[in-house]
């Protein structure tokens, strides 16, 4: 059976059916619709004001590649200046190839690129060194939790270095839905409390951060990259198979098999979630060392680095109840310094 005619231009043959709506579109009309939807997300959510200098968290992967490409298309209309900021976590055999993809993108698109490395920012610690340090402690599966905390901090440092006023990341609807599921499965009220919305407004002196692809499904991100012929890096990080996120991803896939809108439904659910006052975390304070938002005396990044320096990385994350009581009250900032 021949492909139907594109439902938008009514001229070309349709090349795809949009996963969510079932609408049959040709490649160019799909890309135009995708860009218009991201524009709507940015404008309706008032995410990036005219004149903003935007640091795009660039990993070389499909999501950040698509985000940078779409924002570059929209930048003149939105009055934005873009900077690419990449983080080198120090993961042998993985990150070098991904950074090579980011360098190619920066050159092709004429965007300035700054790379910040864990090793330089965090007293010589690379992610490989953190993984070695946690091996055998029973916390080996936590690599991504550790990495997420440090990467959030590194991206903030990189963004400040390039004079950015805002930070954007390429998280899509599936990523956000997985995070919501993980937070429910862990019973993490602090992160659930701030899981909704399109990002953070910049509490505690942090730069405002947002996710313009939050309502775009992973399938459509891949389709956009395909039709725009974008060059991106698609190998999985060596530590990813150990991550708890993988279980949430599997669960989400099974949910989507019976309810195709499950990911987006979860994203909207998180936005509307209201926690009872009794379980709502108190307001955050400031880290006594670096001034970032913190639920205790030290923010998660400083606590993690402290733990690593003392050879006890497991104390930094996930075992707070064993920490001395003088580290301050719990608060919603537990999530503020955490990866999302
Ligand atoms: Fe870091 Fe985990 Fe991502 Fe690898 S998969 S880069 S360890 S967060």
Boltz pocket constraint, residues with backbone or C-beta under 6 A from the ligand:
constraints:
  - pocket:
      binder: B
      contacts: [[A, 89], [A, 127], [A, 143], [A, 144], [A, 145], [A, 147], [A, 148], [A, 237], [A, 238], [A, 239], [A, 240], [A, 243]]
      max_distance: 6.0
